[in-house]
Structure formats: structure tokens, C-alpha cells
């Protein structure tokens, strides 16, 4: 079965003082739209997990070749979003690449590097993007053999329980610099990043 890409974009920007971090402009494009566009360039099916409608995040991707799914359990946290999303996708996916929408430095090349990592690490069942100095991050590619483990997720820890259970069968895939972990959660984070990068 095919590999699919799941973009997690159902969370609440609790620390943004009323703004939405996924609608912040990066190089003139809302971050969520930019992430979705990169993923469509892989040629794979792209699914975007979003909060229940109505929500402005739907508006920035409505014309893209992606499938938007509303997650009623998104208020529970990332685990609720993952549990529902994987339950939908697992029927037709052999692997699922999970990408957090709030990582502005992730590139198409980074996504493709993780997608191709099973060729380099054939004995793994999870392939995880990492920083240049080896800190684990995103995106993360999950094999179908671990999909059952998503059914019991709870809280806001995301897929960490699934990754821990896989143990030595997780391969870290180095990406440039801090691409795999650069998430911006507050207005101050965004201001500092814009000052540093000029973007």
C-alpha cells in the first residue's frame, strides 16, 4: 500500500495571544499553506488534520490538492488528533509520514529525505527526522506495523508512546541545522526568528 502524508494542524495556538501561528506569513505565504504545498510536491496523497469547521485554516488550503479532515477530538490534544487521523488513513496506507504544521524551516528536501530513509535503514519501523547534531524531531515516518499502537493514545504527548514502544527499531534521520525542531509557539518566538532569518 502507498505512503501518505499527514499534516497535523488541528491544535490551538494557546500561547500566541489570540493569533494563529499556522496563519503567520512565511515568505509571504501562510505557514499552513506553505507546508501543504511542499508536501504536494512529493506526489503523494496529502491529508491535513484540522479543527472542526468553521475555521480559517480551511480557507488557506481549500484550493490545494489535499484532503482536509476535521477532527472533533482535537480539543483533547495531539493524541486525539493522531488517534482519529490514523484510524481513517490506516485502511489504505502502508506508511504514514507525520509532519507538524508549525515547523517553518522544514523543506521539501527534508521531507523527501525522511520518505526515502527506509532504503537507508531497512530494519526500522519508524524513521524520525533529527537535527544536525542528533536531537530527534520531525517529520516522522511510521510503518503500518505500528498503526495499532495509535489506538490507545491519550493526552497531549503525541506519538511519543508509539516511538518508545518501537525501541531500537527507530532510526534517526539527520536533517540540516535545526530544521527538525524549530517550532515557533509565541509572538516572541516569531519575532526572534524573523529577526534572525530575515523571513
Secondary structure, DSSP 4 states (H G I P E B T S, - for coil): -EEEEEEEE-S--TTSTT--GGGSEETTEEHHHHHHHHHHTTTSEEEEEEPSSS-HHHHTTTTSS-EEEE-GGGGG-HHHHHHHHHHHHTTTEEEEEEEETTBTT--HHHHHHHHTHHHHSTT-SEEEEE-TTS-EEEEEEEEGGGGGGGGG--TT-TTHHHHHHHGGGEEEEE-STTTTT-B--SHHHHHHHHHHH--
